[in-house]
């Protein structure tokens, strides 16, 4: 089976925060799981280096847009690597390769009559003497009255045009822009109304998308799809490949989502692989992103793919709700955020991955608090999982010179583990990652209770063979727990496998561990001092003042 996983492309205009990671982490869990199953997996993403936010940041910092894009692209790469994200390719939208393929997509749609020219009124700033890209226009959302940008309202999820905003202002100079006529290219999105209605109904019937994706998409379809501009007067980006229009750029909403396709082509070129299996009807695809990106993945990208005659419309839309911080909305402008480069300097990447999965905003907003994060690490990772691994391995070291006993594994325990593989696999495939992790930790709690009930510290003196059976069962549990936790906690799983010398990587099913000597037994996790809770909260408060 071919599995395609597309992680949303973050704007390279500032550091990643935990909200980004919370919405992107499911992609890596999926990729790791399907690779263990032996499926053909392609997991792609990259940095969005062409967006308006980058030109805004470059103006603020007094540097070139390329300097900003380079700075954050390489920072993103480093953060994703430290967090264990296992992309098959992580690229960027300002490469020659991306530009050429996006231009070809534009020309294919133009040739099919799905892109056409139209004269329109657009916002123009007389003070800055330029047409304003959508994100350069700010004002009030006509639907809900909240502050909004010219492309979208984050409060009510409405997709907007700049001229729809009330009390419009130019983001550069804060002056109200005027209207001026200009010519642009439009994509005939309205012609896909029926196709996308049927597609959405099918996804709902088969329970393939998150509920927020279904409800928002149905809302947009009910309102009726309208043709969307595919070109803009922008300083950077992919030039429109039509004579006389080269100064105009292909609009980010068509250009950035096309990155999934261009990244696949680049992967195929660099690895000399065939990418066609990831763009036909047999592929199972997962598109992983935050709630604010839903229409681009459930309407725009399927519309483009339909226009190109591709059968591989997104199968699963994995769209998280929002992550709040200490019960308040994340705000990059107010510096109310936990920045990823910063948290990675001081905390275990598996602790971050665990908390953002067990506390994921899968169906409703979730909150990150330093208290819950630290208690979660100490209680679950260290106190439950780490404790079970450590007490078992230390006991084998002390009582059996580090040699894993060779005994028949309890059928009851084997049945439990067998069932758990099925349950966790099903949860991952249906994108209920939180529930999968909860199920695994139920077995961890069972394992600790089993160790306590068997009392191997007594058995070793009273009945050595029973003690060996207990420890063999515990090692079996540890090995299979680490294997099932690999998609979620890759670093500690690798550590466990190293200590018990287990090499199983290629199948999603229970396995036995040979009788052999343990290697380099050390604690899986260190305790975090709870005094850090107050210090971290103070640090957060101070940075946002």
C-alpha positions as CSV (number, residue, x, y, z in Angstrom):
1,X,0.0,0.0,0.0
2,X,1.2,3.5,-0.8
3,X,0.9,6.1,2.0
4,X,1.3,9.8,1.3
5,X,1.7,12.2,4.3
6,X,1.8,15.9,3.7
7,X,2.7,18.2,6.7
8,X,1.6,21.8,6.4
9,X,4.3,24.2,5.3
10,X,5.2,26.8,8.0
11,X,5.9,30.4,6.9
12,X,9.6,31.1,7.3
13,X,9.1,34.4,8.9
14,X,9.6,33.5,12.6
15,X,10.4,30.7,14.9
16,X,8.1,27.7,15.4
17,X,6.0,27.5,18.5
18,X,4.3,24.6,20.2
19,X,1.0,25.4,18.4
20,X,2.8,24.5,15.1
21,X,4.3,21.3,16.5
22,X,1.0,20.2,18.0
23,X,-0.7,20.4,14.6
24,X,2.2,18.8,12.7
25,X,3.2,16.0,15.0
26,X,0.5,13.5,13.8
27,X,2.3,13.4,10.5
28,X,5.4,11.9,12.0
29,X,3.4,9.4,14.1
30,X,1.7,8.2,10.9
31,X,4.9,8.0,8.9
32,X,6.8,6.0,11.6
33,X,3.8,3.7,12.1
34,X,3.3,2.9,8.4
35,X,7.1,2.3,7.9
36,X,7.1,-0.2,10.8
37,X,4.2,-1.9,9.0
38,X,6.3,-2.1,5.9
39,X,4.1,0.1,3.7
40,X,5.5,2.4,1.0
41,X,5.6,5.8,2.7
42,X,6.3,9.3,1.4
43,X,6.3,12.0,4.1
44,X,6.9,15.5,2.7
45,X,6.9,19.1,3.8
46,X,8.9,22.3,3.6
47,X,9.2,25.9,4.5
48,X,6.9,28.5,2.8
49,X,9.5,31.1,1.7
50,X,7.3,33.0,-0.7
51,X,4.5,34.3,1.5
52,X,3.7,37.9,2.4
53,X,4.6,37.4,6.1
54,X,8.2,37.0,5.0
55,X,8.3,40.3,3.1
56,X,6.6,42.0,6.1
57,X,9.3,40.5,8.5
58,X,12.1,41.5,6.1
59,X,10.9,45.1,6.0
60,X,10.6,45.2,9.8
61,X,14.2,43.8,10.2
62,X,15.6,45.9,7.4
63,X,17.0,42.8,5.5
64,X,16.2,41.0,2.3
65,X,13.3,38.4,2.2
66,X,15.9,35.7,1.3
67,X,17.8,36.4,4.5
68,X,14.7,35.9,6.6
69,X,13.7,32.8,4.6
70,X,17.1,31.3,5.0
71,X,17.3,32.0,8.7
72,X,14.1,30.4,9.6
73,X,14.2,27.5,7.1
74,X,17.4,26.2,8.6
75,X,16.1,26.8,12.1
76,X,13.0,24.8,11.2
77,X,15.2,22.0,9.9
78,X,17.1,21.9,13.1
79,X,14.0,21.9,15.3
80,X,12.3,19.2,13.3
81,X,15.4,17.0,13.4
82,X,15.8,17.5,17.2
83,X,12.1,16.6,17.6
84,X,12.6,13.4,15.6
85,X,10.4,14.3,12.6
86,X,11.2,11.8,9.9
87,X,10.4,13.6,6.7
88,X,11.5,11.8,3.5
89,X,12.0,15.2,2.1
90,X,11.8,18.7,3.7
91,X,12.2,21.4,1.0
92,X,11.3,25.0,0.5
93,X,9.1,27.0,-1.9
94,X,11.8,29.4,-3.3
95,X,13.7,26.7,-5.2
96,X,13.9,26.7,-9.0
97,X,12.4,23.2,-9.0
98,X,9.3,24.4,-7.1
99,X,8.9,27.5,-9.2
100,X,9.1,25.5,-12.5
101,X,6.5,22.8,-11.5
102,X,4.1,25.4,-10.1
103,X,4.3,27.3,-13.3
104,X,3.6,24.1,-15.2
105,X,0.5,23.5,-13.0
106,X,-0.6,27.0,-13.8
107,X,-0.2,26.5,-17.5
108,X,-2.0,23.2,-17.5
109,X,-5.0,24.7,-15.8
110,X,-4.9,27.7,-18.2
111,X,-4.8,25.4,-21.2
112,X,-7.9,23.6,-19.9
113,X,-9.7,26.9,-19.6
114,X,-9.8,26.6,-15.7
115,X,-7.7,29.7,-15.3
116,X,-8.9,33.0,-17.0
117,X,-8.1,36.7,-16.9
118,X,-10.4,39.2,-15.3
119,X,-10.2,43.0,-14.5
120,X,-10.9,43.6,-10.8
121,X,-10.7,46.3,-8.2
122,X,-7.9,45.8,-5.7
123,X,-6.6,47.6,-2.7
124,X,-3.9,50.1,-3.5
125,X,-1.9,52.1,-1.0
126,X,-1.2,55.6,-2.3
127,X,1.3,56.3,0.5
128,X,3.5,53.2,-0.3
129,X,2.6,53.4,-4.0
130,X,1.8,49.7,-4.4
131,X,-1.1,47.2,-4.8
132,X,-1.4,45.5,-1.4
133,X,-1.1,41.7,-1.1
134,X,-4.0,40.3,0.9
135,X,-2.1,40.0,4.2
136,X,-1.0,43.6,3.9
137,X,-4.6,44.6,4.4
138,X,-6.1,44.4,7.9
139,X,-9.5,45.4,9.2
140,X,-12.7,44.0,10.6
141,X,-14.3,40.7,9.5
142,X,-17.7,41.4,7.9
143,X,-19.0,38.1,9.2
144,X,-18.1,38.1,12.9
145,X,-16.7,41.6,13.6
146,X,-13.3,40.3,14.8
147,X,-10.0,41.7,13.6
148,X,-9.0,39.9,10.4
149,X,-6.5,39.8,7.6
150,X,-7.3,40.3,3.9
151,X,-7.3,36.6,3.2
152,X,-8.9,35.0,6.2
153,X,-10.5,35.5,9.5
154,X,-8.9,33.3,12.2
155,X,-11.8,33.9,14.5
156,X,-14.7,32.5,12.4
157,X,-12.6,30.8,9.6
158,X,-14.2,32.8,6.8
159,X,-12.1,32.9,3.6
160,X,-12.0,36.6,2.6
161,X,-11.0,39.1,-0.1
162,X,-9.3,42.3,1.1
163,X,-12.2,44.5,-0.2
164,X,-14.6,42.6,2.0
165,X,-12.9,43.9,5.2
166,X,-14.5,46.8,7.1
167,X,-12.2,49.7,8.3
168,X,-9.4,48.6,6.0
169,X,-5.8,49.7,6.8
170,X,-2.5,49.1,5.1
171,X,-0.3,46.9,7.3
172,X,2.8,48.9,6.3
173,X,1.7,52.5,7.0
174,X,-1.7,52.1,8.7
175,X,-3.3,54.4,6.1
176,X,-6.7,53.4,4.5
177,X,-6.0,52.0,1.0
178,X,-8.0,53.0,-2.1
179,X,-9.5,50.8,-4.8
180,X,-7.8,50.6,-8.1
181,X,-8.4,48.5,-11.2
182,X,-5.9,45.8,-12.2
183,X,-6.0,42.6,-14.2
184,X,-5.5,39.2,-12.6
185,X,-5.9,35.5,-13.3
186,X,-8.7,33.6,-11.7
187,X,-9.2,29.8,-11.0
188,X,-12.7,28.5,-11.9
189,X,-13.2,26.9,-8.5
190,X,-17.0,27.3,-8.8
191,X,-17.0,24.7,-11.6
192,X,-16.0,22.0,-9.0
193,X,-19.0,22.7,-6.7
194,X,-20.7,19.3,-7.4
195,X,-17.4,17.3,-7.5
196,X,-16.4,18.7,-4.1
197,X,-19.8,18.2,-2.6
198,X,-19.7,14.5,-3.6
199,X,-16.2,14.2,-2.4
200,X,-17.0,15.8,1.0
201,X,-20.1,13.6,1.4
202,X,-18.0,10.5,0.8
203,X,-15.4,11.6,3.3
204,X,-18.2,12.2,5.9
205,X,-19.9,8.9,5.2
206,X,-16.6,7.0,5.6
207,X,-15.5,9.0,8.7
208,X,-12.2,10.0,7.1
209,X,-11.9,13.6,8.1
210,X,-11.9,15.4,11.5
211,X,-15.3,16.8,12.5
212,X,-14.0,20.4,12.1
213,X,-13.0,19.8,8.5
214,X,-16.4,18.3,7.6
215,X,-18.4,21.1,9.2
216,X,-16.3,23.9,7.8
217,X,-16.1,22.4,4.3
218,X,-19.9,21.9,4.3
219,X,-20.3,25.5,5.3
220,X,-18.2,26.8,2.4
221,X,-20.0,24.5,0.0
222,X,-23.4,25.6,1.3
223,X,-22.4,29.3,0.8
224,X,-21.4,28.3,-2.8
225,X,-17.9,28.2,-4.2
226,X,-16.7,31.3,-6.0
227,X,-13.8,31.6,-8.4
228,X,-10.6,32.7,-6.7
229,X,-7.7,34.9,-7.8
230,X,-4.6,33.0,-8.6
231,X,-2.3,35.9,-9.2
232,X,-1.3,38.9,-7.1
233,X,1.0,41.9,-7.3
234,X,3.7,40.6,-5.0
235,X,7.4,41.4,-4.6
236,X,8.5,37.8,-4.2
237,X,7.1,34.4,-5.4
238,X,6.5,32.4,-8.5
239,X,6.2,34.5,-11.6
240,X,3.1,34.1,-13.8
241,X,4.4,32.2,-16.8
242,X,2.4,34.3,-19.3
243,X,4.0,36.9,-21.6
244,X,3.4,40.4,-20.3
245,X,2.4,39.2,-16.8
246,X,5.7,38.1,-15.5
247,X,5.7,40.9,-12.8
248,X,2.7,39.3,-11.2
249,X,3.1,36.3,-8.9
250,X,1.1,33.1,-8.6
251,X,-1.0,33.5,-5.4
252,X,0.2,31.7,-2.4
253,X,-2.9,29.6,-1.8
254,X,-2.4,27.8,-5.1
255,X,1.4,27.9,-5.0
256,X,1.9,26.7,-1.5
257,X,-0.5,23.7,-1.5
258,X,1.2,22.7,-4.8
259,X,4.3,22.2,-2.7
260,X,3.1,18.7,-1.8
261,X,3.3,17.8,-5.5
262,X,6.6,19.6,-6.2
263,X,8.2,18.1,-3.1
264,X,7.2,14.6,-4.3
265,X,8.7,15.3,-7.7
266,X,11.9,16.5,-6.0
267,X,12.1,13.4,-3.9
268,X,11.7,11.2,-7.0
269,X,14.4,13.1,-8.8
270,X,16.9,13.0,-5.9
271,X,16.3,9.4,-4.9
272,X,15.6,8.1,-8.5
273,X,12.2,6.7,-7.4
274,X,8.9,6.7,-9.2
275,X,6.4,9.1,-7.6
276,X,3.4,8.1,-9.7
277,X,2.0,5.7,-7.1
278,X,1.5,8.7,-4.7
279,X,-0.8,10.5,-7.2
280,X,-3.2,7.8,-8.4
281,X,-6.5,6.5,-6.9
282,X,-4.9,3.6,-5.0
283,X,-2.9,5.9,-2.6
284,X,-4.0,6.6,1.0
285,X,-3.1,10.2,1.9
286,X,-3.0,12.1,5.1
287,X,-2.9,15.9,5.1
288,X,-1.8,17.2,8.5
289,X,-2.3,20.8,9.6
290,X,-4.1,23.2,11.9
291,X,-7.8,24.3,11.8
292,X,-6.9,27.5,10.0
293,X,-5.7,25.6,7.0
294,X,-8.8,23.4,6.4
295,X,-10.2,25.1,3.3
296,X,-6.9,25.0,1.5
297,X,-6.7,21.2,2.0
298,X,-10.4,20.3,1.7
299,X,-11.5,22.6,-1.1
300,X,-8.6,24.4,-2.9
301,X,-6.1,21.5,-3.2
302,X,-8.8,19.0,-4.2
303,X,-10.1,21.5,-6.7
304,X,-6.6,21.9,-8.2
305,X,-6.1,18.2,-8.3
306,X,-9.5,17.6,-10.0
307,X,-8.6,20.3,-12.5
308,X,-5.4,18.5,-13.3
309,X,-7.2,15.2,-13.7
310,X,-5.5,13.6,-10.7
311,X,-7.4,10.9,-8.9
312,X,-5.5,11.3,-5.6
313,X,-7.7,13.7,-3.7
314,X,-6.8,13.9,0.0
315,X,-8.1,10.8,1.8
316,X,-7.7,11.9,5.4
317,X,-7.9,15.6,6.6
318,X,-6.1,15.6,9.9
319,X,-6.9,19.1,11.2
320,X,-6.3,19.9,14.8
321,X,-8.1,22.6,16.8
322,X,-6.1,25.3,18.5
323,X,-3.5,24.9,21.3
324,X,-3.8,27.6,24.0
325,X,-1.1,28.6,26.4
326,X,-1.8,28.8,30.2
327,X,-5.5,29.2,29.3
328,X,-4.8,32.2,26.9
329,X,-4.7,32.3,23.2
330,X,-1.2,32.0,21.7
331,X,0.0,35.3,20.3
332,X,3.3,35.7,18.4
333,X,2.9,39.4,18.3
334,X,2.6,39.6,22.1
335,X,5.3,37.0,22.5
336,X,2.8,34.8,24.4
337,X,4.2,31.5,23.1
338,X,6.6,28.7,24.0
339,X,9.2,28.8,21.2
340,X,10.4,25.4,20.0
341,X,14.2,26.3,19.8
342,X,13.9,27.4,23.4
343,X,12.0,24.4,24.9
344,X,14.3,22.0,23.1
345,X,17.3,23.5,24.9
346,X,15.9,22.4,28.2
347,X,13.6,19.4,27.8
348,X,13.6,15.9,26.4
349,X,12.0,15.8,22.9
350,X,10.0,12.7,23.8
351,X,8.5,14.7,26.8
352,X,7.3,17.3,24.3
353,X,6.0,14.7,21.9
354,X,4.2,12.8,24.6
355,X,2.5,15.9,26.1
356,X,1.5,17.3,22.7
357,X,-0.1,13.9,21.8
358,X,-1.8,13.0,25.1
359,X,-3.1,16.6,25.3
360,X,-3.7,17.1,21.6
361,X,-6.5,19.4,20.4
362,X,-7.9,16.6,18.2
363,X,-11.6,17.5,18.6
364,X,-11.5,20.7,20.8
365,X,-9.0,23.3,21.9
366,X,-6.4,22.0,24.3
367,X,-4.1,23.9,26.7
368,X,-0.4,23.8,27.3
369,X,0.6,24.7,30.9
370,X,4.0,24.3,32.4
371,X,2.5,22.6,35.5
372,X,0.7,20.0,33.4
373,X,3.7,19.4,31.2
374,X,6.1,18.8,34.1
375,X,3.6,16.7,36.1
376,X,2.9,14.7,33.0
377,X,6.6,14.0,32.4
378,X,7.2,13.1,36.1
379,X,4.0,11.1,36.5
380,X,3.6,9.2,33.2
381,X,6.9,9.1,31.4
382,X,9.2,8.8,34.4
383,X,6.8,7.5,37.1
384,X,5.0,4.9,35.1
385,X,6.9,3.9,31.9
386,X,10.5,4.8,32.9
387,X,9.9,3.2,36.4
388,X,8.7,-0.1,34.9
389,X,11.6,-0.3,32.5
390,X,14.2,0.7,35.1
391,X,13.1,-1.5,37.9
392,X,12.9,-4.6,35.6
393,X,16.3,-4.1,34.0
394,X,18.1,-3.1,37.3
395,X,16.6,-6.3,38.9
396,X,17.9,-8.5,36.1
397,X,21.3,-6.8,36.4
398,X,21.5,-7.3,40.1
399,X,20.0,-10.8,40.4
400,X,20.9,-12.5,37.1
401,X,24.1,-10.7,36.1
402,X,22.3,-8.8,33.4
403,X,21.2,-12.0,31.5
404,X,17.5,-11.9,30.3
405,X,15.9,-15.2,31.5
406,X,14.6,-17.6,28.9
407,X,11.1,-18.7,29.7
408,X,7.7,-19.3,28.0
409,X,5.7,-16.1,28.0
410,X,2.3,-16.1,29.8
411,X,-0.5,-16.6,27.3
412,X,-2.6,-14.1,29.1
413,X,0.1,-11.4,28.7
414,X,0.6,-12.4,25.0
415,X,-3.1,-12.0,24.4
416,X,-3.1,-8.5,26.0
417,X,-0.2,-7.4,23.8
418,X,-1.7,-8.9,20.7
419,X,-5.0,-7.1,21.2
420,X,-3.1,-3.8,21.9
421,X,-1.2,-3.9,18.6
422,X,-4.6,-4.1,16.8
423,X,-6.2,-1.4,18.9
424,X,-3.2,1.1,18.7
425,X,-2.8,0.4,14.9
426,X,-6.5,1.1,14.3
427,X,-6.3,4.3,16.4
428,X,-3.3,5.6,14.5
429,X,-4.8,4.8,11.1
430,X,-8.0,6.6,12.0
431,X,-6.0,9.5,13.4
432,X,-7.1,9.2,17.1
433,X,-3.5,9.4,18.4
434,X,-4.4,10.5,21.9
435,X,-6.6,7.4,22.4
436,X,-3.7,5.2,21.0
437,X,-1.3,6.6,23.6
438,X,-3.9,6.2,26.4
439,X,-4.3,2.5,25.5
440,X,-0.5,1.9,25.6
441,X,-0.3,3.6,29.0
442,X,-3.1,1.3,30.3
443,X,-0.8,-1.6,29.6
444,X,2.1,0.2,31.3
445,X,0.0,0.6,34.4
446,X,-0.9,-3.1,34.2
447,X,2.8,-4.0,33.8
448,X,3.8,-2.1,37.0
449,X,1.0,-3.8,38.9
450,X,2.1,-7.2,37.6
451,X,5.6,-6.5,38.8
452,X,4.3,-5.5,42.2
453,X,1.9,-8.4,42.5
454,X,4.6,-11.0,41.5
455,X,7.1,-9.6,44.0
456,X,10.3,-10.8,42.1
457,X,12.4,-9.6,45.0
458,X,10.8,-12.4,47.1
459,X,10.6,-14.9,44.3
460,X,14.3,-14.7,43.6
461,X,15.0,-16.3,47.0
462,X,11.9,-18.5,47.3
463,X,11.3,-19.7,43.8
464,X,14.0,-18.8,41.2
465,X,12.2,-20.3,38.2
466,X,9.0,-18.3,39.0
467,X,11.2,-15.2,39.3
468,X,12.7,-15.9,35.9
469,X,9.1,-16.2,34.4
470,X,8.1,-12.9,35.9
471,X,11.1,-11.1,34.5
472,X,10.8,-12.8,31.1
473,X,7.2,-11.6,31.0
474,X,8.3,-8.1,32.0
475,X,11.0,-8.0,29.3
476,X,8.4,-9.1,26.7
477,X,6.1,-6.3,27.8
478,X,9.0,-3.8,27.7
479,X,10.1,-4.8,24.3
480,X,6.6,-4.6,22.8
481,X,5.7,-1.4,24.6
482,X,8.8,0.3,23.2
483,X,7.9,-1.0,19.7
484,X,4.4,0.3,19.9
485,X,5.7,3.6,21.4
486,X,8.2,4.1,18.6
487,X,5.9,6.3,16.5
488,X,5.2,8.5,19.5
489,X,8.4,8.4,21.5
490,X,11.2,7.5,19.1
491,X,14.1,8.5,21.2
492,X,13.2,6.6,24.4
493,X,12.1,3.6,22.3
494,X,15.5,3.5,20.6
495,X,17.1,3.6,24.0
496,X,15.0,0.7,25.4
497,X,15.8,-1.4,22.3
498,X,19.5,-0.7,22.8
499,X,19.4,-1.8,26.4
500,X,17.6,-5.1,25.7
501,X,19.3,-5.6,22.4
502,X,16.0,-5.8,20.4
503,X,16.2,-5.1,16.7
504,X,12.5,-5.6,15.7
505,X,11.6,-2.7,13.3
506,X,9.8,-4.1,10.4
507,X,6.5,-5.4,11.5
508,X,3.6,-4.3,13.6
509,X,3.0,-7.4,15.7
510,X,4.3,-8.9,19.0
511,X,7.7,-10.4,19.1
512,X,9.9,-12.3,21.6
513,X,13.3,-11.2,23.0
514,X,16.2,-13.7,23.0
515,X,17.9,-14.6,26.2
516,X,21.0,-12.3,26.1
517,X,22.9,-9.8,28.2
518,X,21.5,-6.3,28.8
519,X,23.6,-3.4,27.5
520,X,24.3,0.0,29.2
521,X,21.2,0.1,31.5
522,X,20.4,3.7,32.4
523,X,17.3,5.6,33.4
524,X,15.0,6.4,30.5
525,X,14.0,9.8,31.9
526,X,15.2,12.2,34.5
527,X,12.9,13.8,37.0
528,X,12.1,17.5,36.4
529,X,12.2,19.6,39.5
530,X,8.7,21.0,40.1
531,X,10.3,24.3,41.1
532,X,10.7,24.8,37.4
533,X,7.0,25.2,37.0
534,X,7.0,28.7,38.6
535,X,10.3,29.6,36.9
536,X,9.0,28.8,33.5
537,X,5.7,30.6,34.1
538,X,7.7,33.7,35.2
539,X,9.9,33.4,32.2
540,X,6.9,33.3,29.9
541,X,5.2,36.3,31.6
542,X,8.4,38.3,31.4
543,X,9.0,37.7,27.7
544,X,5.5,38.8,26.9
545,X,5.7,42.1,28.8
